[in-house]
Amino acid sequence: MKFSPMTSFEGSRKVYLPGALHPDVRVPVREIALSDDKMPFLRVYDVTGPYTDAHALMDVGQGLPRLRTPWIVGRGDVTPGPQVSRPGVGCHARFPGVHAPLSAKPGCTPTQMAYARRGMVTPEMEFVALREGLDPDFVRLEVAHGRAIIPANINHPECEPMAIGRNFLTKINANIGNSALSSGIREELEKMLWAVRWGADTVMDLSTGKDIRTTREWIIRNSPVPVGTVPIYQALEKVGGKVGDLTWEAYRDTLIEQCEQGVDYFTVHAGVLQGFMPLVKKRLTGIVSRGGAILAKWMQIHAQENFLYTHFEELCEILKAYDAAFSLGDGLRPGSTHDANDEAQFAELKALGGLTRKAWAHDVQVMIEGPGHVPLNKIKENMDLQLEHCHGAPFYTLGPLVIDMGAGFDHVTSAIGAAVIGSLGTAMLCYVTPREHLALPDKDDVKEGIIVHKIAAHAADLAKGHPMAITLNDAMSKARYEFRWEDQYRLTLDPERSRRLREASLDAGQDPSARCCTMCGPDFCAMKITQEI
Amino acid sequence: MKFSPMTSFEGSRKVYLPGALHPDVRVPVREIALSDDKMPFLRVYDVTGPYTDAHALMDVGQGLPRLRTPWIVGRGDVTPGPQVSRPGVGCHARFPGVHAPLSAKPGCTPTQMAYARRGMVTPEMEFVALREGLDPDFVRLEVAHGRAIIPANINHPECEPMAIGRNFLTKINANIGNSALSSGIREELEKMLWAVRWGADTVMDLSTGKDIRTTREWIIRNSPVPVGTVPIYQALEKVGGKVGDLTWEAYRDTLIEQCEQGVDYFTVHAGVLQGFMPLVKKRLTGIVSRGGAILAKWMQIHAQENFLYTHFEELCEILKAYDAAFSLGDGLRPGSTHDANDEAQFAELKALGGLTRKAWAHDVQVMIEGPGHVPLNKIKENMDLQLEHCHGAPFYTLGPLVIDMGAGFDHVTSAIGAAVIGSLGTAMLCYVTPREHLALPDKDDVKEGIIVHKIAAHAADLAKGHPMAITLNDAMSKARYEFRWEDQYRLTLDPERSRRLREASLDAGQDPSARCCTMCGPDFCAMKITQEI
């Protein structure tokens, strides 16, 4: 498969920060050249991986360089795994590269949480520390205490380590993946690369359609960011889409298959319990989580407790063998502001807190998924209760969308809630695109969704006083005050767009470096007048 | 001039609510037809005026019907005014209709505040009450106490009365107007109609370029919503753009001219004082308000106090004769998050509070303009101090933008801050478009800016528990849960867009009324599965 290469942003180049503890740690950052004597460049966090390295040779059929393999193998606690994985059958686009799965040696726990608790600062932790401008031991402590996770499956050595935690930069996730109705492997791989190009810190492959496994293989092998999934989607496909036919065994085998492929975190709806079902009946919009609805139906058919809850210890055993992280799913998240913060939602949240402790007992990393649709006045309660019930595990929220009737613009209704909950301590924001509630997003939607959630994340970081957010913001304001238009374009989230929006409005022949824009014209520019004073 | 007629939204028709106190009050609302037995239609607030009345005959050369003339004249306190106004000279597009200005009879105060304080429930107040689902006497009390304004110049009888106050629906303003570099009368009139089409509650004509007066005449005569201006822009044009040549007399004559034309509210930067100038020097981005910068420069040139401050009593005398409202401008608003909530900003806010009391002593209505650029963690302080210093007068904020580096997407950075400050009690949100900081907005930008700020306003109303916001939201969620796609489209802010986004992704021949969308496909739709349980 051929793809147009990912181009770097204008005026930027990739540089690498060297590790001090681990000499083979090289952390990529984007260096933006500025025409400011006092600040000739600004280095910013960069998720784009080798794609934007002018010197890298890329071949999506072979996947990215496996930068973590020496670290993973070097720790001596993993071994070539029992190969549950099977190549995609009947799929015309099998991934041509070779991927030999690893798993933990018997008695070993190759998780970042286990290392952190043992006092080890891993290369992954140092990588994160350099990216975030933090002390490596601070990173270790945050991981040890469960306040942050480094989603980094030992079978995804291509992944550049990153952290999700409220004392780190706020991250965003982009969902990709096909449904039965649309989209193929190539489109999904393109969407992943596109999402990373615009700044997605992680991607979730939510495919429910054809070739789920093969699509995922292409994505993981080429993704420089952690990849998450919801394994119950594939498990359900395996049993022909019949919810009643789902079994623990089918789910378990799917989970192991995905662990072997290298999925870094899994949404697991283990908190959707039989006892909570009566609480859902009071709702306007019932259950709106796909996983939650599947499990609710399964419990009804079998009159049994959720098998993800009853087999949770076994789930922990599996995830710990690969250092896959739990993203404990909010299967009962509200699907309308009417249902926000109701008994069903918070009953599940409390259950997730109990499961968090169980996972931590296995040294398995955990984050908690959050709503959904929540009006502005009810957002804080969500964050407060999550911290309380889930013992400080990172919060990963979808939006929240602050109104229900924003269809067509739900990326904005989500960005509003996301900025607010981010400023209160949510660690990762799941993006929402303009097509939310309407259709699967196309590439333009993916970009739009990412950028507005990058804005939300940056707003949250600024509110929390993160030094990197303040530096970037002040650099932009200074460039604006000094009419350095080229620098302003470069410091925005989409330099090409900001340049086009301004320059398209200039008259032919007008100097684009003029000390004004068409908003106020030359005589009414406040900043120009101020500087004359 | 010919314009394409403004079409109504699909599935909607205009109906009128009759006044009980005043039989000639007819309040337009948009009635959205729904296929829901329990709620066959939903009536929503409608700012579009006669344009979306299928029975109205429109002629932009004559202007809108003057619905308020009988009320204004009937009160017996106005008289044909001394005609300061002069038709536009040398302008090729003079407004052909006739407009004979009125002003107060000697000793009379034809302002809504004066009437309210005397216990009169005017037709304007009843109009507002019906629009907002409130008791007319509640409206009167809010106006009497200065907590709300009804901007309704006696020379803008075409305007449908509306209220700006924190106990009313949150309003949004759209800025239009040309600069020296771009845009003509026709474009600005089209922008006004376009802004109203998408839901702007007021428009401000910020023109600084050619034909300021004639442009404004076309806009006011055809605007069903209040029109605001910043008179110092035209005053400066009159003295050839030389700040040093500005005089109180030139400003006063301009203000009277605009009062006679029918401008409903004026941004007056009377709080930019000599004593505050040293505070500005500490800033990263100085003064970013055009009016603020002009006055700062004027004070420096003349070494005198701001003439708007020293002549404030005379300003009150002028505005009270026409029931024009003050929008006390924040000339020292921060232009970067770095400068937010600084001494300069709050010193001015306090000064505006003092001026508010002076205006109220004249029965002149007042609102207060607010920032600007403010990070999320500093928004609440702005609202709290505005309420405290300005004695409960309505707050009218620009954004605030919660980050500085969002150029190209500043409509979103603004909508985030606007939703938050709206939920805390800001009465009107000034929109920001995607071209903010880059260029004058085009029609697409105007629409985008309005819609995301309508979302912010709705999010604020929902957070405040406004019954109309809750009803609309729940109607949407119920339609979503029941897969009533047509109803969903109709309930969104842009029905055509939401329909297109969904239906473009359907396969040819697929039934658009299907109980699923391409996000999840038919087998993974959570709401469908839930309903099967």
Interface residues (C-beta under 8 A of the other chain):
Chain A: S179 A180 L181 S182 T208 G209 Y233 L236 G241 V243 V280 L284 T285 G286 I287 V288 S289 R290 G292 A293 I294 A296 K297 Q300 G335 S336 T337 H338 H373 P375 L376 N377 V402 I403 D404 M405 G406 A407 G408 F409 V412 T413 A415 I416 A419 V420 S423 P434 R435 E436 H437 L438 A439 L440 D442 I451 V452 I455 A456 H458 A459 A460 L462 A463 K464 G465 A469 I470 L472 N473 D474 A475 M476 S477 K478 R480 Y481 Q488 Y489 L491 T492 L493 D494 R497 S498 L501 R502 A504 S505 L506 D507 Q510 C517 T518 M519 C520 G521 P522 D523 F524 C525 A526 M527 I529 T530 Q531 E532 I533
Chain B: S179 A180 L181 S182 T208 G209 Y233 L236 G241 V243 V280 L284 T285 G286 I287 V288 S289 R290 G292 A293 I294 A296 K297 Q300 G335 S336 T337 H338 H373 P375 L376 N377 V402 I403 D404 M405 G406 A407 G408 F409 V412 T413 A415 I416 A419 V420 S423 P434 R435 E436 H437 L438 A439 L440 D442 I451 V452 I455 A456 H458 A459 A460 L462 A463 K464 G465 A469 I470 L472 N473 D474 A475 M476 S477 K478 R480 Y481 Q488 Y489 L491 T492 L493 D494 R497 S498 L501 R502 A504 S505 L506 D507 Q510 C517 T518 M519 C520 G521 P522 D523 F524 C525 A526 M527 I529 T530 Q531 E532 I533
